[in-house]
Each structure stands twice: as structure tokens, then as C-alpha cells.
Amino acid sequence: MNESMVEALIQAISEQTKAQQAQTKAILALAESNQQLIGLLIDDSDVVEEEPNRVQVYLNGQPKEEQIVQIRKAASDGVQQGYLHATRLLGDR
């Protein structure tokens, strides 16, 4: 491989890295907005029921409160994992 080919390859890899960094930032922004949306949906679902002693249960048998806790944890974990992955991709920038 001659010098011009090596330089072209380095340039192509550099451009690819920049594109991947931009993509990673966009994915993180999407994950954060998804977490905010989940929070809004959960807050909106906390409507006072006509029967306050009645526990709302989902099809999987879990009470509503447990399901909400699991959704919040999953969303938080997803954002955290996306952040850690992005940190590895972006380096210490």
C-alpha cells in the first residue's frame, strides 16, 4: 500500500469516527427524551381512581405501582448504558 492510499484510508477512518460520534450523541439525546416521555406518561397515568381501595393490576399480574417502578428503572438503566457506551466510543472528550 503506498503513502497516498494510507492517507486516504486514515482520512476515511477519521470521517467514519466523526460520523459514529455524531450518531452516538443523537442516540443519547433520543434515550434521554424517551426517559422524559416515559416520566410524563407515568405522571399522566397517576389519575385518581373512582375506587381508591382498588389495586390496578396489569395482564402480567403485577400491580400498577410495581410496573411503574420497573419501567422507570429500565428507562434509567437504558440511558445509563447508552451513556457508558457513548463514553467508550467518544473517549474522554
N, CA, C and O atoms as a CHARMM CRD file, in Angstrom:
* protein
*
  372
    1    1 MET  N      0.86000  -1.17100   0.00000 PROA 1      0.00000
    2    1 MET  CA     0.00000   0.00000   0.00000 PROA 1      0.00000
    3    1 MET  C      0.90600   1.23300   0.00000 PROA 1      0.00000
    4    1 MET  O      1.80100   1.35300   0.83700 PROA 1      0.00000
    5    2 ASN  N      0.67200   2.13300  -0.92900 PROA 2      0.00000
    6    2 ASN  CA     1.53000   3.31700  -0.99000 PROA 2      0.00000
    7    2 ASN  C      1.04300   4.40100  -0.03000 PROA 2      0.00000
    8    2 ASN  O     -0.02000   4.27700   0.57900 PROA 2      0.00000
    9    3 GLU  N      1.83300   5.46000   0.09400 PROA 3      0.00000
   10    3 GLU  CA     1.56100   6.51100   1.07500 PROA 3      0.00000
   11    3 GLU  C      0.23200   7.21800   0.84400 PROA 3      0.00000
   12    3 GLU  O     -0.46500   7.54600   1.80400 PROA 3      0.00000
   13    4 SER  N     -0.12500   7.45300  -0.39400 PROA 4      0.00000
   14    4 SER  CA    -1.39500   8.14300  -0.67800 PROA 4      0.00000
   15    4 SER  C     -2.59900   7.27300  -0.30200 PROA 4      0.00000
   16    4 SER  O     -3.62800   7.77900   0.14400 PROA 4      0.00000
   17    5 MET  N     -2.45500   5.97600  -0.48800 PROA 5      0.00000
   18    5 MET  CA    -3.53900   5.07100  -0.10500 PROA 5      0.00000
   19    5 MET  C     -3.69200   5.01600   1.41200 PROA 5      0.00000
   20    5 MET  O     -4.80700   4.96500   1.93000 PROA 5      0.00000
   21    6 VAL  N     -2.56500   5.02800   2.11600 PROA 6      0.00000
   22    6 VAL  CA    -2.60600   5.01700   3.57400 PROA 6      0.00000
   23    6 VAL  C     -3.27000   6.29500   4.08500 PROA 6      0.00000
   24    6 VAL  O     -4.10500   6.23800   4.98700 PROA 6      0.00000
   25    7 GLU  N     -2.91200   7.43100   3.52300 PROA 7      0.00000
   26    7 GLU  CA    -3.51300   8.70400   3.92900 PROA 7      0.00000
   27    7 GLU  C     -5.00800   8.72600   3.63400 PROA 7      0.00000
   28    7 GLU  O     -5.79300   9.22600   4.44000 PROA 7      0.00000
   29    8 ALA  N     -5.40500   8.18800   2.48500 PROA 8      0.00000
   30    8 ALA  CA    -6.82600   8.12300   2.14200 PROA 8      0.00000
   31    8 ALA  C     -7.57400   7.22700   3.13200 PROA 8      0.00000
   32    8 ALA  O     -8.69100   7.54800   3.53800 PROA 8      0.00000
   33    9 LEU  N     -6.96900   6.12200   3.51500 PROA 9      0.00000
   34    9 LEU  CA    -7.58100   5.21000   4.47800 PROA 9      0.00000
   35    9 LEU  C     -7.71600   5.88500   5.84200 PROA 9      0.00000
   36    9 LEU  O     -8.75400   5.77100   6.49300 PROA 9      0.00000
   37   10 ILE  N     -6.67700   6.58100   6.26900 PROA 10     0.00000
   38   10 ILE  CA    -6.71800   7.29700   7.54400 PROA 10     0.00000
   39   10 ILE  C     -7.82400   8.35400   7.51300 PROA 10     0.00000
   40   10 ILE  O     -8.56200   8.50500   8.48600 PROA 10     0.00000
   41   11 GLN  N     -7.93900   9.07600   6.41600 PROA 11     0.00000
   42   11 GLN  CA    -8.97400  10.09900   6.27800 PROA 11     0.00000
   43   11 GLN  C    -10.37000   9.47100   6.33400 PROA 11     0.00000
   44   11 GLN  O    -11.27200  10.00300   6.98100 PROA 11     0.00000
   45   12 ALA  N    -10.53500   8.34600   5.65900 PROA 12     0.00000
   46   12 ALA  CA   -11.83700   7.66500   5.65700 PROA 12     0.00000
   47   12 ALA  C    -12.19300   7.18200   7.06000 PROA 12     0.00000
   48   12 ALA  O    -13.34200   7.31000   7.48400 PROA 12     0.00000
   49   13 ILE  N    -11.22900   6.63100   7.77700 PROA 13     0.00000
   50   13 ILE  CA   -11.48100   6.16300   9.14500 PROA 13     0.00000
   51   13 ILE  C    -11.80400   7.33400  10.06100 PROA 13     0.00000
   52   13 ILE  O    -12.66200   7.22600  10.93800 PROA 13     0.00000
   53   14 SER  N    -11.11900   8.44700   9.85700 PROA 14     0.00000
   54   14 SER  CA   -11.38900   9.64700  10.65100 PROA 14     0.00000
   55   14 SER  C    -12.81800  10.14200  10.41400 PROA 14     0.00000
   56   14 SER  O    -13.51700  10.48700  11.36700 PROA 14     0.00000
   57   15 GLU  N    -13.24700  10.17800   9.17900 PROA 15     0.00000
   58   15 GLU  CA   -14.61900  10.60400   8.85900 PROA 15     0.00000
   59   15 GLU  C    -15.64300   9.63800   9.44400 PROA 15     0.00000
   60   15 GLU  O    -16.68700  10.05200   9.94800 PROA 15     0.00000
   61   16 GLN  N    -15.33400   8.35900   9.37200 PROA 16     0.00000
   62   16 GLN  CA   -16.24100   7.36300   9.93300 PROA 16     0.00000
   63   16 GLN  C    -16.37100   7.56000  11.44900 PROA 16     0.00000
   64   16 GLN  O    -17.46900   7.48000  12.00000 PROA 16     0.00000
   65   17 THR  N    -15.25400   7.81400  12.10700 PROA 17     0.00000
   66   17 THR  CA   -15.26300   8.03300  13.55400 PROA 17     0.00000
   67   17 THR  C    -16.10500   9.25100  13.91100 PROA 17     0.00000
   68   17 THR  O    -16.88400   9.21000  14.86300 PROA 17     0.00000
   69   18 LYS  N    -15.95300  10.33300  13.15500 PROA 18     0.00000
   70   18 LYS  CA   -16.75600  11.53900  13.40200 PROA 18     0.00000
   71   18 LYS  C    -18.23900  11.24900  13.22500 PROA 18     0.00000
   72   18 LYS  O    -19.06200  11.70800  14.01700 PROA 18     0.00000
   73   19 ALA  N    -18.57900  10.49600  12.20100 PROA 19     0.00000
   74   19 ALA  CA   -19.98600  10.15500  11.96200 PROA 19     0.00000
   75   19 ALA  C    -20.53000   9.28800  13.09400 PROA 19     0.00000
   76   19 ALA  O    -21.66900   9.46900  13.52400 PROA 19     0.00000
   77   20 GLN  N    -19.72700   8.35600  13.57300 PROA 20     0.00000
   78   20 GLN  CA   -20.16700   7.49600  14.67300 PROA 20     0.00000
   79   20 GLN  C    -20.33500   8.29200  15.95800 PROA 20     0.00000
   80   20 GLN  O    -21.24800   8.01500  16.73700 PROA 20     0.00000
   81   21 GLN  N    -19.48700   9.26200  16.19200 PROA 21     0.00000
   82   21 GLN  CA   -19.62100  10.10900  17.37400 PROA 21     0.00000
   83   21 GLN  C    -20.90800  10.92700  17.30400 PROA 21     0.00000
   84   21 GLN  O    -21.62000  11.05800  18.30000 PROA 21     0.00000
   85   22 ALA  N    -21.20200  11.47200  16.13000 PROA 22     0.00000
   86   22 ALA  CA   -22.44800  12.23200  15.96600 PROA 22     0.00000
   87   22 ALA  C    -23.65300  11.32300  16.16500 PROA 22     0.00000
   88   22 ALA  O    -24.64000  11.71400  16.78900 PROA 22     0.00000
   89   23 GLN  N    -23.56700  10.11900  15.63500 PROA 23     0.00000
   90   23 GLN  CA   -24.66000   9.15600  15.78800 PROA 23     0.00000
   91   23 GLN  C    -24.86300   8.79400  17.25700 PROA 23     0.00000
   92   23 GLN  O    -25.99700   8.70100  17.72800 PROA 23     0.00000
   93   24 THR  N    -23.77000   8.59300  17.97200 PROA 24     0.00000
   94   24 THR  CA   -23.84300   8.25700  19.39200 PROA 24     0.00000
   95   24 THR  C    -24.49400   9.38600  20.18100 PROA 24     0.00000
   96   24 THR  O    -25.33200   9.13100  21.04600 PROA 24     0.00000
   97   25 LYS  N    -24.12000  10.62600  19.89700 PROA 25     0.00000
   98   25 LYS  CA   -24.73300  11.76900  20.57400 PROA 25     0.00000
   99   25 LYS  C    -26.23700  11.82300  20.29300 PROA 25     0.00000
  100   25 LYS  O    -27.02900  12.11600  21.19000 PROA 25     0.00000
  101   26 ALA  N    -26.62400  11.54200  19.06000 PROA 26     0.00000
  102   26 ALA  CA   -28.04500  11.54800  18.69900 PROA 26     0.00000
  103   26 ALA  C    -28.79500  10.43400  19.43100 PROA 26     0.00000
  104   26 ALA  O    -29.92300  10.63500  19.88100 PROA 26     0.00000
  105   27 ILE  N    -28.17700   9.27600  19.54800 PROA 27     0.00000
  106   27 ILE  CA   -28.81400   8.16000  20.25400 PROA 27     0.00000
  107   27 ILE  C    -28.98800   8.49900  21.73300 PROA 27     0.00000
  108   27 ILE  O    -30.02200   8.19100  22.32500 PROA 27     0.00000
  109   28 LEU  N    -27.97800   9.13100  22.32700 PROA 28     0.00000
  110   28 LEU  CA   -28.09500   9.54500  23.72700 PROA 28     0.00000
  111   28 LEU  C    -29.21600  10.56100  23.91400 PROA 28     0.00000
  112   28 LEU  O    -29.98300  10.47700  24.87400 PROA 28     0.00000
  113   29 ALA  N    -29.30900  11.51400  23.00200 PROA 29     0.00000
  114   29 ALA  CA   -30.38300  12.51100  23.09200 PROA 29     0.00000
  115   29 ALA  C    -31.74600  11.82900  22.97900 PROA 29     0.00000
  116   29 ALA  O    -32.68200  12.18300  23.69600 PROA 29     0.00000
  117   30 LEU  N    -31.85500  10.86500  22.09100 PROA 30     0.00000
  118   30 LEU  CA   -33.10600  10.12700  21.93300 PROA 30     0.00000
  119   30 LEU  C    -33.43500   9.34000  23.19700 PROA 30     0.00000
  120   30 LEU  O    -34.58600   9.32300  23.63300 PROA 30     0.00000
  121   31 ALA  N    -32.43800   8.68900  23.78500 PROA 31     0.00000
  122   31 ALA  CA   -32.66600   7.92200  25.01700 PROA 31     0.00000
  123   31 ALA  C    -33.13800   8.83700  26.14400 PROA 31     0.00000
  124   31 ALA  O    -34.04900   8.48700  26.89500 PROA 31     0.00000
  125   32 GLU  N    -32.52100   9.99900  26.25700 PROA 32     0.00000
  126   32 GLU  CA   -32.92300  10.93800  27.30600 PROA 32     0.00000
  127   32 GLU  C    -34.34100  11.45500  27.06900 PROA 32     0.00000
  128   32 GLU  O    -35.11700  11.59200  28.01500 PROA 32     0.00000
  129   33 SER  N    -34.67900  11.74000  25.81600 PROA 33     0.00000
  130   33 SER  CA   -36.03600  12.21400  25.54400 PROA 33     0.00000
  131   33 SER  C    -37.05400  11.09900  25.78600 PROA 33     0.00000
  132   33 SER  O    -38.17200  11.36000  26.23000 PROA 33     0.00000
  133   34 ASN  N    -36.66300   9.85600  25.49300 PROA 34     0.00000
  134   34 ASN  CA   -37.55200   8.72600  25.77800 PROA 34     0.00000
  135   34 ASN  C    -37.78800   8.59100  27.27000 PROA 34     0.00000
  136   34 ASN  O    -38.90500   8.30600  27.70200 PROA 34     0.00000
  137   35 GLN  N    -36.73700   8.79700  28.06600 PROA 35     0.00000
  138   35 GLN  CA   -36.89600   8.71400  29.51900 PROA 35     0.00000
  139   35 GLN  C    -37.82900   9.82300  30.00700 PROA 35     0.00000
  140   35 GLN  O    -38.66500   9.58900  30.88000 PROA 35     0.00000
  141   36 GLN  N    -37.69300  11.01200  29.45600 PROA 36     0.00000
  142   36 GLN  CA   -38.57800  12.10700  29.84700 PROA 36     0.00000
  143   36 GLN  C    -40.02100  11.80300  29.44000 PROA 36     0.00000
  144   36 GLN  O    -40.95700  12.08000  30.19000 PROA 36     0.00000
  145   37 LEU  N    -40.18900  11.23500  28.25400 PROA 37     0.00000
  146   37 LEU  CA   -41.52600  10.88400  27.78900 PROA 37     0.00000
  147   37 LEU  C    -42.14700   9.83000  28.68900 PROA 37     0.00000
  148   37 LEU  O    -43.32800   9.91200  29.02800 PROA 37     0.00000
  149   38 ILE  N    -41.35300   8.84100  29.07600 PROA 38     0.00000
  150   38 ILE  CA   -41.86200   7.80800  29.98300 PROA 38     0.00000
  151   38 ILE  C    -42.29700   8.44600  31.29600 PROA 38     0.00000
  152   38 ILE  O    -43.33800   8.09300  31.84800 PROA 38     0.00000
  153   39 GLY  N    -41.50200   9.38200  31.79300 PROA 39     0.00000
  154   39 GLY  CA   -41.86900  10.08200  33.02500 PROA 39     0.00000
  155   39 GLY  C    -43.18200  10.81300  32.88200 PROA 39     0.00000
  156   39 GLY  O    -44.01800  10.77300  33.78500 PROA 39     0.00000
  157   40 LEU  N    -43.37500  11.48600  31.75100 PROA 40     0.00000
  158   40 LEU  CA   -44.63200  12.19400  31.52100 PROA 40     0.00000
  159   40 LEU  C    -45.80900  11.23100  31.44800 PROA 40     0.00000
  160   40 LEU  O    -46.87400  11.49200  32.00800 PROA 40     0.00000
  161   41 LEU  N    -45.60700  10.12500  30.75700 PROA 41     0.00000
  162   41 LEU  CA   -46.68900   9.13800  30.63300 PROA 41     0.00000
  163   41 LEU  C    -47.03600   8.54000  31.98600 PROA 41     0.00000
  164   41 LEU  O    -48.20900   8.33300  32.29900 PROA 41     0.00000
  165   42 ILE  N    -46.02100   8.26700  32.78000 PROA 42     0.00000
  166   42 ILE  CA   -46.27600   7.69900  34.10100 PROA 42     0.00000
  167   42 ILE  C    -46.98300   8.71700  34.98100 PROA 42     0.00000
  168   42 ILE  O    -47.94000   8.38300  35.67900 PROA 42     0.00000
  169   43 ASP  N    -46.51000   9.96800  34.94900 PROA 43     0.00000
  170   43 ASP  CA   -47.16700  11.01400  35.73700 PROA 43     0.00000
  171   43 ASP  C    -48.61900  11.18300  35.30800 PROA 43     0.00000
  172   43 ASP  O    -49.50100  11.38200  36.14300 PROA 43     0.00000
  173   44 ASP  N    -48.86200  11.10300  34.00200 PROA 44     0.00000
  174   44 ASP  CA   -50.21300  11.25900  33.47500 PROA 44     0.00000
  175   44 ASP  C    -51.10400  10.09000  33.88700 PROA 44     0.00000
  176   44 ASP  O    -52.32100  10.24200  34.00100 PROA 44     0.00000
  177   45 SER  N    -50.49800   8.92400  34.10800 PROA 45     0.00000
  178   45 SER  CA   -51.30400   7.75100  34.46800 PROA 45     0.00000
  179   45 SER  C    -51.65700   7.72700  35.94400 PROA 45     0.00000
  180   45 SER  O    -52.43700   6.87700  36.37700 PROA 45     0.00000
  181   46 ASP  N    -51.10200   8.63500  36.72100 PROA 46     0.00000
  182   46 ASP  CA   -51.40200   8.68100  38.15000 PROA 46     0.00000
  183   46 ASP  C    -52.69100   9.45100  38.41600 PROA 46     0.00000
  184   46 ASP  O    -52.73700  10.31600  39.29100 PROA 46     0.00000
  185   47 VAL  N    -53.71900   9.13600  37.66900 PROA 47     0.00000
  186   47 VAL  CA   -55.02000   9.78800  37.81900 PROA 47     0.00000
  187   47 VAL  C    -55.75600   9.14500  38.99000 PROA 47     0.00000
  188   47 VAL  O    -55.69500   7.93100  39.18200 PROA 47     0.00000
  189   48 VAL  N    -56.44100   9.95700  39.75700 PROA 48     0.00000
  190   48 VAL  CA   -57.20000   9.44100  40.89800 PROA 48     0.00000
  191   48 VAL  C    -58.31900   8.55200  40.38100 PROA 48     0.00000
  192   48 VAL  O    -59.10300   8.94000  39.51500 PROA 48     0.00000
  193   49 GLU  N    -58.36800   7.36300  40.93100 PROA 49     0.00000
  194   49 GLU  CA   -59.39700   6.41500  40.50800 PROA 49     0.00000
  195   49 GLU  C    -60.67000   6.62400  41.31300 PROA 49     0.00000
  196   49 GLU  O    -60.64200   7.16600  42.41800 PROA 49     0.00000
  197   50 GLU  N    -61.78400   6.18900  40.74300 PROA 50     0.00000
  198   50 GLU  CA   -63.06300   6.30700  41.42800 PROA 50     0.00000
  199   50 GLU  C    -63.12300   5.39700  42.65400 PROA 50     0.00000
  200   50 GLU  O    -63.79100   5.71600  43.63700 PROA 50     0.00000
  201   51 GLU  N    -62.42700   4.26900  42.59300 PROA 51     0.00000
  202   51 GLU  CA   -62.38500   3.32800  43.70900 PROA 51     0.00000
  203   51 GLU  C    -60.96300   3.34000  44.28600 PROA 51     0.00000
  204   51 GLU  O    -60.10600   2.60000  43.80300 PROA 51     0.00000
  205   52 PRO  N    -60.69600   4.15900  45.30300 PROA 52     0.00000
  206   52 PRO  CA   -59.33200   4.30000  45.80100 PROA 52     0.00000
  207   52 PRO  C    -58.74000   3.03400  46.41400 PROA 52     0.00000
  208   52 PRO  O    -57.51700   2.90300  46.45400 PROA 52     0.00000
  209   53 ASN  N    -59.55800   2.09800  46.89200 PROA 53     0.00000
  210   53 ASN  CA   -59.04800   0.87900  47.50600 PROA 53     0.00000
  211   53 ASN  C    -58.74500  -0.21600  46.48200 PROA 53     0.00000
  212   53 ASN  O    -58.17800  -1.25400  46.82600 PROA 53     0.00000
  213   54 ARG  N    -59.11400   0.01300  45.25900 PROA 54     0.00000
  214   54 ARG  CA   -58.92200  -0.98200  44.20600 PROA 54     0.00000
  215   54 ARG  C    -57.49200  -0.88000  43.67600 PROA 54     0.00000
  216   54 ARG  O    -57.04500   0.20900  43.31400 PROA 54     0.00000
  217   55 VAL  N    -56.77700  -1.99500  43.62600 PROA 55     0.00000
  218   55 VAL  CA   -55.41500  -2.02700  43.08900 PROA 55     0.00000
  219   55 VAL  C    -55.49900  -2.39800  41.61700 PROA 55     0.00000
  220   55 VAL  O    -56.04300  -3.44300  41.25700 PROA 55     0.00000
  221   56 GLN  N    -54.95100  -1.52500  40.76600 PROA 56     0.00000
  222   56 GLN  CA   -54.96700  -1.81200  39.33400 PROA 56     0.00000
  223   56 GLN  C    -53.86500  -2.82400  39.02900 PROA 56     0.00000
  224   56 GLN  O    -52.70800  -2.62900  39.40200 PROA 56     0.00000
  225   57 VAL  N    -54.23800  -3.90300  38.34900 PROA 57     0.00000
  226   57 VAL  CA   -53.29000  -4.97300  38.03100 PROA 57     0.00000
  227   57 VAL  C    -53.22100  -5.11700  36.51500 PROA 57     0.00000
  228   57 VAL  O    -54.23800  -5.08100  35.82200 PROA 57     0.00000
  229   58 TYR  N    -51.97600  -5.28400  36.01100 PROA 58     0.00000
  230   58 TYR  CA   -51.76700  -5.47100  34.58600 PROA 58     0.00000
  231   58 TYR  C    -51.93600  -6.94100  34.22200 PROA 58     0.00000
  232   58 TYR  O    -52.06600  -7.79400  35.10000 PROA 58     0.00000
  233   59 LEU  N    -51.93400  -7.22900  32.92700 PROA 59     0.00000
  234   59 LEU  CA   -52.12800  -8.60300  32.46500 PROA 59     0.00000
  235   59 LEU  C    -51.05500  -9.55100  32.99400 PROA 59     0.00000
  236   59 LEU  O    -51.31400 -10.74100  33.17400 PROA 59     0.00000
  237   60 ASN  N    -49.85000  -9.03200  33.24600 PROA 60     0.00000
  238   60 ASN  CA   -48.79700  -9.90200  33.76000 PROA 60     0.00000
  239   60 ASN  C    -48.94900 -10.16600  35.25700 PROA 60     0.00000
  240   60 ASN  O    -48.11900 -10.85500  35.85000 PROA 60     0.00000
  241   61 GLY  N    -50.00700  -9.62200  35.87500 PROA 61     0.00000
  242   61 GLY  CA   -50.28700  -9.87400  37.27900 PROA 61     0.00000
  243   61 GLY  C    -49.63000  -8.91500  38.24500 PROA 61     0.00000
  244   61 GLY  O    -49.86100  -9.00100  39.45100 PROA 61     0.00000
  245   62 GLN  N    -48.81500  -8.00300  37.74100 PROA 62     0.00000
  246   62 GLN  CA   -48.14200  -7.05300  38.62100 PROA 62     0.00000
  247   62 GLN  C    -49.04000  -5.85800  38.90200 PROA 62     0.00000
  248   62 GLN  O    -49.73100  -5.36800  38.00800 PROA 62     0.00000
  249   63 PRO  N    -49.02800  -5.39400  40.13400 PROA 63     0.00000
  250   63 PRO  CA   -49.75700  -4.16300  40.44400 PROA 63     0.00000
  251   63 PRO  C    -49.15500  -2.99300  39.67600 PROA 63     0.00000
  252   63 PRO  O    -47.97700  -3.01600  39.31900 PROA 63     0.00000
  253   64 LYS  N    -49.95400  -1.98900  39.42900 PROA 64     0.00000
  254   64 LYS  CA   -49.54700  -0.82500  38.64200 PROA 64     0.00000
  255   64 LYS  C    -48.27500  -0.19100  39.19300 PROA 64     0.00000
  256   64 LYS  O    -47.37700   0.15800  38.42800 PROA 64     0.00000
  257   65 GLU  N    -48.18900  -0.03700  40.51900 PROA 65     0.00000
  258   65 GLU  CA   -47.03800   0.63400  41.11100 PROA 65     0.00000
  259   65 GLU  C    -45.74700  -0.12400  40.83000 PROA 65     0.00000
  260   65 GLU  O    -44.72400   0.48900  40.52700 PROA 65     0.00000
  261   66 GLU  N    -45.78300  -1.45300  40.92700 PROA 66     0.00000
  262   66 GLU  CA   -44.58500  -2.25200  40.63600 PROA 66     0.00000
  263   66 GLU  C    -44.18500  -2.10900  39.17400 PROA 66     0.00000
  264   66 GLU  O    -42.99900  -2.01400  38.85600 PROA 66     0.00000
  265   67 GLN  N    -45.16700  -2.09400  38.29400 PROA 67     0.00000
  266   67 GLN  CA   -44.89900  -1.95900  36.86600 PROA 67     0.00000
  267   67 GLN  C    -44.23800  -0.60400  36.58600 PROA 67     0.00000
  268   67 GLN  O    -43.29300  -0.52300  35.80100 PROA 67     0.00000
  269   68 ILE  N    -44.73200   0.44500  37.22400 PROA 68     0.00000
  270   68 ILE  CA   -44.17400   1.78800  37.02900 PROA 68     0.00000
  271   68 ILE  C    -42.73000   1.83300  37.51300 PROA 68     0.00000
  272   68 ILE  O    -41.87200   2.41100  36.84500 PROA 68     0.00000
  273   69 VAL  N    -42.45500   1.23500  38.65900 PROA 69     0.00000
  274   69 VAL  CA   -41.09000   1.20200  39.19100 PROA 69     0.00000
  275   69 VAL  C    -40.16900   0.48000  38.21200 PROA 69     0.00000
  276   69 VAL  O    -39.05300   0.93500  37.96300 PROA 69     0.00000
  277   70 GLN  N    -40.62400  -0.63400  37.66000 PROA 70     0.00000
  278   70 GLN  CA   -39.80800  -1.38900  36.71400 PROA 70     0.00000
  279   70 GLN  C    -39.56600  -0.59400  35.42800 PROA 70     0.00000
  280   70 GLN  O    -38.46400  -0.62800  34.88000 PROA 70     0.00000
  281   71 ILE  N    -40.57400   0.11100  34.95000 PROA 71     0.00000
  282   71 ILE  CA   -40.41600   0.91400  33.73000 PROA 71     0.00000
  283   71 ILE  C    -39.42000   2.03500  33.96300 PROA 71     0.00000
  284   71 ILE  O    -38.55400   2.28600  33.12500 PROA 71     0.00000
  285   72 ARG  N    -39.53800   2.71400  35.10200 PROA 72     0.00000
  286   72 ARG  CA   -38.59200   3.80200  35.41500 PROA 72     0.00000
  287   72 ARG  C    -37.16400   3.26800  35.51400 PROA 72     0.00000
  288   72 ARG  O    -36.23400   3.89000  35.00100 PROA 72     0.00000
  289   73 LYS  N    -36.98600   2.11900  36.17100 PROA 73     0.00000
  290   73 LYS  CA   -35.66200   1.54100  36.32100 PROA 73     0.00000
  291   73 LYS  C    -35.10200   1.13900  34.96700 PROA 73     0.00000
  292   73 LYS  O    -33.92900   1.38600  34.68500 PROA 73     0.00000
  293   74 ALA  N    -35.92000   0.52500  34.12900 PROA 74     0.00000
  294   74 ALA  CA   -35.45400   0.10700  32.80500 PROA 74     0.00000
  295   74 ALA  C    -35.05900   1.31200  31.96000 PROA 74     0.00000
  296   74 ALA  O    -34.05500   1.27500  31.24900 PROA 74     0.00000
  297   75 ALA  N    -35.84200   2.36900  32.03700 PROA 75     0.00000
  298   75 ALA  CA   -35.51700   3.57500  31.27200 PROA 75     0.00000
  299   75 ALA  C    -34.22300   4.19000  31.77100 PROA 75     0.00000
  300   75 ALA  O    -33.37900   4.59900  30.97500 PROA 75     0.00000
  301   76 SER  N    -34.06400   4.25600  33.07500 PROA 76     0.00000
  302   76 SER  CA   -32.84900   4.81500  33.66100 PROA 76     0.00000
  303   76 SER  C    -31.63800   3.95900  33.30100 PROA 76     0.00000
  304   76 SER  O    -30.58600   4.48300  32.93400 PROA 76     0.00000
  305   77 ASP  N    -31.79200   2.65200  33.40700 PROA 77     0.00000
  306   77 ASP  CA   -30.69500   1.75000  33.04700 PROA 77     0.00000
  307   77 ASP  C    -30.32600   1.88500  31.57800 PROA 77     0.00000
  308   77 ASP  O    -29.14800   1.85700  31.22200 PROA 77     0.00000
  309   78 GLY  N    -31.33200   2.03000  30.73000 PROA 78     0.00000
  310   78 GLY  CA   -31.07200   2.17900  29.29800 PROA 78     0.00000
  311   78 GLY  C    -30.29100   3.43100  28.98900 PROA 78     0.00000
  312   78 GLY  O    -29.36200   3.40700  28.18200 PROA 78     0.00000
  313   79 VAL  N    -30.65900   4.52700  29.62600 PROA 79     0.00000
  314   79 VAL  CA   -29.93500   5.78000  29.42500 PROA 79     0.00000
  315   79 VAL  C    -28.51800   5.64200  29.96200 PROA 79     0.00000
  316   79 VAL  O    -27.56300   6.08000  29.32100 PROA 79     0.00000
  317   80 GLN  N    -28.37900   5.03500  31.13900 PROA 80     0.00000
  318   80 GLN  CA   -27.04700   4.87400  31.73100 PROA 80     0.00000
  319   80 GLN  C    -26.15900   4.01600  30.84100 PROA 80     0.00000
  320   80 GLN  O    -24.99300   4.34900  30.63000 PROA 80     0.00000
  321   81 GLN  N    -26.69200   2.91800  30.31700 PROA 81     0.00000
  322   81 GLN  CA   -25.89700   2.06200  29.44900 PROA 81     0.00000
  323   81 GLN  C    -25.53900   2.77700  28.15300 PROA 81     0.00000
  324   81 GLN  O    -24.43400   2.62300  27.63300 PROA 81     0.00000
  325   82 GLY  N    -26.47400   3.55300  27.64000 PROA 82     0.00000
  326   82 GLY  CA   -26.17800   4.34500  26.44200 PROA 82     0.00000
  327   82 GLY  C    -25.08500   5.34800  26.71800 PROA 82     0.00000
  328   82 GLY  O    -24.21700   5.57700  25.87600 PROA 82     0.00000
  329   83 TYR  N    -25.12000   5.95500  27.90500 PROA 83     0.00000
  330   83 TYR  CA   -24.09400   6.92600  28.28700 PROA 83     0.00000
  331   83 TYR  C    -22.73600   6.24400  28.39000 PROA 83     0.00000
  332   83 TYR  O    -21.73900   6.76000  27.88500 PROA 83     0.00000
  333   84 LEU  N    -22.69400   5.07400  29.04900 PROA 84     0.00000
  334   84 LEU  CA   -21.42400   4.36100  29.19200 PROA 84     0.00000
  335   84 LEU  C    -20.88100   3.93900  27.83800 PROA 84     0.00000
  336   84 LEU  O    -19.68200   4.04700  27.58400 PROA 84     0.00000
  337   85 HSD  N    -21.76100   3.45700  26.96700 PROA 85     0.00000
  338   85 HSD  CA   -21.33900   3.04800  25.63000 PROA 85     0.00000
  339   85 HSD  C    -20.81900   4.25800  24.85800 PROA 85     0.00000
  340   85 HSD  O    -19.79800   4.17200  24.17600 PROA 85     0.00000
  341   86 ALA  N    -21.51200   5.36600  24.96600 PROA 86     0.00000
  342   86 ALA  CA   -21.08900   6.57500  24.26800 PROA 86     0.00000
  343   86 ALA  C    -19.76500   7.07600  24.80100 PROA 86     0.00000
  344   86 ALA  O    -18.92900   7.55500  24.03500 PROA 86     0.00000
  345   87 THR  N    -19.56200   6.97300  26.10400 PROA 87     0.00000
  346   87 THR  CA   -18.30400   7.40700  26.68900 PROA 87     0.00000
  347   87 THR  C    -17.15300   6.58700  26.13600 PROA 87     0.00000
  348   87 THR  O    -16.07800   7.11800  25.85500 PROA 87     0.00000
  349   88 ARG  N    -17.38400   5.28800  25.98100 PROA 88     0.00000
  350   88 ARG  CA   -16.32500   4.44500  25.40000 PROA 88     0.00000
  351   88 ARG  C    -16.07400   4.82900  23.95300 PROA 88     0.00000
  352   88 ARG  O    -14.92300   4.88600  23.51900 PROA 88     0.00000
  353   89 LEU  N    -17.13700   5.09500  23.19700 PROA 89     0.00000
  354   89 LEU  CA   -16.97300   5.46000  21.78400 PROA 89     0.00000
  355   89 LEU  C    -16.33100   6.82100  21.60700 PROA 89     0.00000
  356   89 LEU  O    -15.47800   7.00800  20.74000 PROA 89     0.00000
  357   90 LEU  N    -16.74500   7.77000  22.43400 PROA 90     0.00000
  358   90 LEU  CA   -16.26800   9.14000  22.27600 PROA 90     0.00000
  359   90 LEU  C    -14.92900   9.37300  22.97200 PROA 90     0.00000
  360   90 LEU  O    -14.24100  10.35100  22.67800 PROA 90     0.00000
  361   91 GLY  N    -14.56200   8.50000  23.87400 PROA 91     0.00000
  362   91 GLY  CA   -13.32200   8.70700  24.61300 PROA 91     0.00000
  363   91 GLY  C    -13.54100   9.75000  25.69200 PROA 91     0.00000
  364   91 GLY  O    -14.67900   9.99400  26.09300 PROA 91     0.00000
  365   92 ASP  N    -12.50100  10.35100  26.15600 PROA 92     0.00000
  366   92 ASP  CA   -12.58600  11.33700  27.23500 PROA 92     0.00000
  367   92 ASP  C    -12.68400  12.74000  26.67000 PROA 92     0.00000
  368   92 ASP  O    -11.85100  13.59100  26.98100 PROA 92     0.00000
  369   93 ARG  N    -13.68900  12.99600  25.84600 PROA 93     0.00000
  370   93 ARG  CA   -13.83800  14.32500  25.23000 PROA 93     0.00000
  371   93 ARG  C    -14.76300  15.17600  26.01500 PROA 93     0.00000
  372   93 ARG  O    -15.00800  16.32500  25.64700 PROA 93     0.00000
